[in-house]
Amino acid sequence: MKELRLRRLFAADHRSVIIAFDHAGFMGPMQGLEDPGKLIDALAASGADAVLTTMGVARRFGDRLGKMGLILRVDGGSSMRSPVQGTLNNQFSIEDACRLGADAVICMGMIGFPEEPSSLHNLAVLSSQSEVWGIPLIAEMLVQGKDGQPATAKDVGFAMRIGVELGADMIKASYVKPQEEFRAVLQSCYRPVVVLGGEKTKTEEELLASVSEALSAGASGVAIGRNVWQHPDPAGVCRALVALVHGNATVAQALKELKR
C-alpha cells in the first residue's frame, strides 16, 4: 500500500516537486496564503507532483487537488505567539489522514532543539502507525549546528540518518554546501531526500541554483514553500522547479519559465 501512495508523490523519474504551505498552522495569516484554493489551482496547472498542507486546507480544498498527491502535517503544539515552546505533539492520527485520502503524513524531527525528545517520540509513534495503515511517513529533519555555528552538511546527515532509523520513508531536509559533502551524507541516508526551501531567497536565480546543486548531489526533489507562494508569479516558479527536477533543465533554461 505504501508503494501505491508513493507513486502519487513521485513521477516516473523517481523525483518529486512538492509545494509546502502548512505554515499558517503555526504562523497564522501569511502573504501568499490568503486563498489556498486559488494557490492549489495554480500549482495543479503548473506541474507540481504534490502539496504539503494542513488538515484544514485538505478538508476544505481537497477536491481541487486533481492529480497532485496530498501530504498532511500531523504534528504541532503551539503557535508562533505562544509563550511556551519546546514540546511537539501529534495533533492528528494517521487514521485521520487516511480518511481524507492523504498519500503521506509529515512530522518534525528537531535535532539539537528543545523539541528534540518530543519530536523523535512523535516520529516513532507515527512510524508504527504508518505500517499498520500503509501510509508513508516523511520526517522533516531540522538540526542545530554545534556551538552556535550554522549546521554543516555532516550535521544534516546526522539528522537525516536518525529520521530513517526511526522508520521514515522519505526525508525533508536542508541542502547545505559544499556539494560534495552533501553528496556524501546522502549516501548514508537510505531513503529519498527532498530539499526544503527555507527562508525566502533574494532572487529566483539563487533559489534555482541551490536546487540544481542539490539535485546534482543526489536529492530526489524539492519541498518548497514561501519561495513559491510569496513570489509575484507562483505558477512560474513552480514551472521552473518542474523544469529543473523533471526536465533536467539548466538554471538559465528554468528561469525562462518565469517569463512566459
Secondary structure, DSSP 8 states (H G I E B T S, - for coil): -HHHHHHHHS-TTS-EEEEE--THHHH-S-TT-S-HHHHHHHHHHHT--EEEE-HHHHHHHGGG-TT-EEEEE-EE---TT-S--S--EE-S-HHHHHHTT-SEEEEEEEETSTTHHHHHHHHHHHHHHHHHHT--EEEEEEE--GGG----HHHHHHHHHHHHHTT-SEEEE---S-HHHHHHHHTT--S-EEEE--S--S-HHHHHHHHHHHHHHT--EEEE-HHHHTSS-HHHHHHHHHHHHHH---HHHHHGGGG-
